């Protein structure tokens, strides 16, 4: 288990985390070691928060939800906060869960690498694209999201990545998506609006690529809290999160009590979540 405390050097996380993740993704699946990865964990999270959940119950729930998501082609998501969005899932997307960190067998089975605390199901995918960096005036290859083809409104009313704490009534973020791209964004709180939305307009200007819907996630951890630390918050039970992505950018936005109608490849449909309950 790797515990990394960045509280005295907040900038260390951004500096060393991506290279460590790259190393772990490549090494752990090849050797008989499982690795639990906890960037930014703290004692409060461990003793009072998401680590205290019922892991067995969560593993069962997430397994059942993965079954429900098998063969899904469209999700229609609504929520009491105002979210009303339809998301087409491209064929190459897969659903995954971190609700199980399996210890490798004594006979040397290969390991699993994942975050701790755990508690979500998600789907996202990136691919390498050639871009011209307008800031450094050079062309290179970078990871860019394959967009989930969303149309409609996301109202983020729980918490948002890169912002501490739960959002109050005035801090709700309204994001409109058109064919997968962020087409409009609004928030009453000007400070928060600038902090969040400027990141994606900066990326758009720098690389000339739109900010898109990169990820859908569903939380299952009943002890996770809206602290704004996404290691914990994006796993909150009875929430979903959608993330806006661009080159070097991933902003998770949570909303409460989603109702989800799934349409499958064979045109059948099913309500797979009702006001946050599976
Ligand atoms: Fe995310």
Boltz pocket constraint, residues with backbone or C-beta under 6 A from the ligand:
constraints:
  - pocket:
      binder: B
      contacts: [[A, 215], [A, 217], [A, 234], [A, 243], [A, 250], [A, 251], [A, 252]]
      max_distance: 6.0
